[in-house]
Amino acid sequence: MPFVIDHTINKRDAILYYTDGVTDTSNALGERFDEERLIKSFSRLCQQSLKSKDILNKIYKILDEFT
């Protein structure tokens, strides 16, 4: 049976789609970027009233600095 969530999306809401390649990224110490780190980064960036493309670019930068 499919998993369905019914949720209203408001004008200022943000959705982040990502693959496991993002959360499975690891640094030289073997630490994974993981979902918690991605959510914290995304939430912090959304509070800055940035455009979508700027949030995405900053997430790329965060990932790059992590690795």
Backbone as a printed PyTorch tensor [residue, N CA C, xyz], in Angstrom:
tensor([[[ 0.8400, -1.1760,  0.0000],
         [ 0.0000,  0.0000,  0.0000],
         [ 0.8880,  1.2440,  0.0000]],

        [[ 0.5990,  2.2220, -0.8550],
         [ 1.4260,  3.4330, -0.9160],
         [ 1.2920,  4.2690,  0.3540]],

        [[ 2.3500,  4.9740,  0.6630],
         [ 2.3790,  5.8710,  1.8180],
         [ 1.9890,  7.2620,  1.3450]],

        [[ 0.9280,  7.8120,  1.9050],
         [ 0.4100,  9.1060,  1.4590],
         [ 0.3140, 10.0510,  2.6510]],

        [[ 0.8080, 11.2730,  2.4490],
         [ 0.6830, 12.3230,  3.4570],
         [-0.1160, 13.4540,  2.8340]],

        [[-1.1330, 13.8970,  3.5300],
         [-1.9350, 15.0170,  3.0690],
         [-1.5120, 16.2380,  3.8670]],

        [[-0.9230, 17.2060,  3.1850],
         [-0.4120, 18.3910,  3.8670],
         [-0.5850, 19.6110,  2.9650]],

        [[-1.0210, 20.7000,  3.5210],
         [-1.1610, 21.9400,  2.7660],
         [ 0.1800, 22.6610,  2.7450]],

        [[ 0.6150, 23.0570,  1.5730],
         [ 1.8610, 23.7990,  1.4200],
         [ 1.5170, 25.2730,  1.2880]],

        [[ 2.0940, 26.0580,  2.1750],
         [ 1.8580, 27.4930,  2.1690],
         [ 2.8940, 28.2210,  1.3280]],

        [[ 2.6470, 29.4660,  1.0520],
         [ 3.4990, 30.2500,  0.1520],
         [ 4.9630, 30.2930,  0.5950]],

        [[ 5.2320, 30.4090,  1.8610],
         [ 6.6070, 30.5350,  2.3560],
         [ 7.2250, 29.2040,  2.7880]],

        [[ 6.5310, 28.0940,  2.6000],
         [ 7.0750, 26.7800,  2.9510],
         [ 8.1680, 26.3830,  1.9640]],

        [[ 9.0640, 25.5480,  2.4210],
         [10.1400, 25.0580,  1.5620],
         [10.1960, 23.5390,  1.6560]],

        [[10.4840, 22.9090,  0.5410],
         [10.6140, 21.4540,  0.4750],
         [11.9890, 21.1380, -0.0890]],

        [[12.6590, 20.2080,  0.5280],
         [13.9700, 19.7890,  0.0520],
         [13.8980, 18.3310, -0.3640]],

        [[14.1350, 18.0690, -1.6290],
         [14.2270, 16.7070, -2.1380],
         [15.7130, 16.3750, -2.2540]],

        [[16.0880, 15.2010, -1.8100],
         [17.4880, 14.8180, -1.8890],
         [17.5890, 13.3040, -2.0250]],

        [[18.7360, 12.8630, -2.4780],
         [18.9930, 11.4270, -2.5910],
         [19.8850, 10.9870, -1.4350]],

        [[19.9980,  9.6930, -1.2480],
         [20.8460,  9.1840, -0.1760],
         [22.3210,  9.4940, -0.4050]],

        [[22.6670,  9.8960, -1.6170],
         [24.0430, 10.3010, -1.8840],
         [24.4570, 11.5070, -1.0640]],

        [[23.4980, 12.3750, -0.7530],
         [23.7840, 13.5580,  0.0620],
         [24.0530, 13.1300,  1.5030]],

        [[23.1620, 12.3760,  2.0810],
         [23.2970, 12.0050,  3.4860],
         [24.3470, 10.9170,  3.7240]],

        [[24.7360, 10.2040,  2.6890],
         [25.7830,  9.1850,  2.8150],
         [27.1820,  9.7430,  2.5670]],

        [[27.2680, 11.0160,  2.1950],
         [28.5650, 11.6460,  1.9840],
         [29.3560, 11.6050,  3.2810]],

        [[30.6320, 11.2460,  3.1840],
         [31.4450, 11.1780,  4.4040],
         [32.7120, 12.0060,  4.2600]],

        [[33.2640, 12.3980,  5.4020],
         [34.4880, 13.1920,  5.4060],
         [35.6970, 12.2830,  5.6390]],

        [[36.8760, 12.8850,  5.7870],
         [38.1180, 12.1190,  5.9450],
         [38.1390, 11.2940,  7.2360]],

        [[37.3260, 11.7020,  8.2200],
         [37.2600, 10.9650,  9.4770],
         [36.2490,  9.8250,  9.4320]],

        [[35.5730,  9.6870,  8.2900],
         [34.5730,  8.6400,  8.1360],
         [33.2000,  9.0150,  8.6670]],

        [[33.0280, 10.2700,  9.0780],
         [31.7260, 10.7260,  9.5680],
         [30.7970, 10.9720,  8.3890]],

        [[29.5590, 10.5200,  8.5190],
         [28.5650, 10.7490,  7.4680],
         [27.9290, 12.1110,  7.6530]],

        [[27.5460, 12.7330,  6.5410],
         [26.8560, 14.0180,  6.6180],
         [25.5070, 13.8350,  7.2850]],

        [[24.8440, 12.7920,  7.0940],
         [23.5840, 12.3120,  7.6580],
         [22.4020, 13.2810,  7.5410]],

        [[21.2320, 12.7080,  7.7400],
         [19.9810, 13.4480,  7.5680],
         [19.8250, 14.5810,  8.5830]],

        [[20.2300, 14.3460,  9.8100],
         [20.1020, 15.3740, 10.8490],
         [20.9030, 16.6280, 10.4860]],

        [[22.1170, 16.4460, 10.0080],
         [22.9610, 17.5750,  9.6290],
         [22.3520, 18.3220,  8.4330]],

        [[21.7940, 17.5700,  7.4770],
         [21.1600, 18.1940,  6.3140],
         [19.9460, 19.0120,  6.7380]],

        [[19.1110, 18.4510,  7.6010],
         [17.9070, 19.1550,  8.0550],
         [18.2760, 20.4160,  8.8290]],

        [[19.2540, 20.3340,  9.7040],
         [19.6880, 21.5160, 10.4620],
         [20.2110, 22.5990,  9.5280]],

        [[21.0130, 22.2120,  8.5510],
         [21.5620, 23.1820,  7.5970],
         [20.4430, 23.8180,  6.7800]],

        [[19.5340, 22.9940,  6.2910],
         [18.4220, 23.4850,  5.4810],
         [17.5270, 24.4220,  6.2900]],

        [[17.1980, 24.0570,  7.5020],
         [16.3450, 24.8860,  8.3560],
         [16.9920, 26.2300,  8.6440]],

        [[18.2760, 26.2080,  8.9540],
         [19.0070, 27.4460,  9.2310],
         [19.0200, 28.3590,  8.0060]],

        [[19.2370, 27.7820,  6.8400],
         [19.2730, 28.5760,  5.6160],
         [17.8930, 29.1380,  5.2780]],

        [[16.8430, 28.3780,  5.5190],
         [15.4800, 28.8500,  5.2360],
         [15.1050, 30.0400,  6.1050]],

        [[15.6580, 30.1290,  7.2870],
         [15.3670, 31.2440,  8.1810],
         [16.0110, 32.5470,  7.7050]],

        [[16.9160, 32.4540,  6.7410],
         [17.6190, 33.6320,  6.2410],
         [16.8970, 34.2970,  5.0670]],

        [[15.7250, 33.8210,  4.7230],
         [14.9250, 34.3840,  3.6220],
         [15.6960, 34.4340,  2.3050]],

        [[16.4150, 33.3660,  2.0120],
         [17.1790, 33.2700,  0.7720],
         [16.2980, 32.7260, -0.3480]],

        [[16.7180, 32.9710, -1.5700],
         [16.0440, 32.3690, -2.7300],
         [16.4140, 30.8910, -2.7800]],

        [[15.5680, 30.1130, -3.4200],
         [15.7830, 28.6650, -3.5130],
         [17.1580, 28.3150, -4.0590]],

        [[17.5550, 28.9770, -5.1380],
         [18.8490, 28.6550, -5.7500],
         [20.0080, 28.9850, -4.8120]],

        [[19.8420, 30.0260, -3.9840],
         [20.8930, 30.3810, -3.0340],
         [20.9800, 29.3600, -1.8980]],

        [[19.8350, 28.8610, -1.4620],
         [19.8300, 27.7970, -0.4500],
         [20.5290, 26.5640, -0.9960]],

        [[20.2030, 26.1840, -2.2180],
         [20.8340, 25.0210, -2.8380],
         [22.3430, 25.2060, -2.9670]],

        [[22.7740, 26.3760, -3.4340],
         [24.2060, 26.6460, -3.5740],
         [24.9250, 26.5980, -2.2280]],

        [[24.2820, 27.0900, -1.1910],
         [24.8990, 27.0620,  0.1330],
         [24.9690, 25.6310,  0.6760]],

        [[23.9660, 24.8180,  0.3670],
         [24.0310, 23.4100,  0.7730],
         [25.1830, 22.7110,  0.0580]],

        [[25.3670, 23.0070, -1.2330],
         [26.5260, 22.4530, -1.9520],
         [27.8230, 22.8640, -1.2820]],

        [[27.9100, 24.1270, -0.8640],
         [29.1190, 24.6350, -0.2210],
         [29.3390, 23.9390,  1.1270]],

        [[28.2720, 23.7730,  1.9030],
         [28.3520, 23.0850,  3.1840],
         [28.8540, 21.6520,  2.9960]],

        [[28.3050, 20.9640,  1.9920],
         [28.7520, 19.5960,  1.6950],
         [30.2200, 19.5640,  1.2930]],

        [[30.6070, 20.5150,  0.4580],
         [32.0000, 20.5900,  0.0100],
         [32.9420, 20.8210,  1.1850]],

        [[32.5680, 21.7310,  2.0880],
         [33.4000, 22.0120,  3.2570],
         [33.4360, 20.8200,  4.2150]],

        [[32.3470, 20.0730,  4.2810],
         [32.2910, 18.9020,  5.1500],
         [33.2510, 17.8120,  4.6790]],

        [[33.3380, 17.6510,  3.3540],
         [34.1970, 16.5990,  2.8190],
         [35.6170, 17.0810,  2.7050]]])
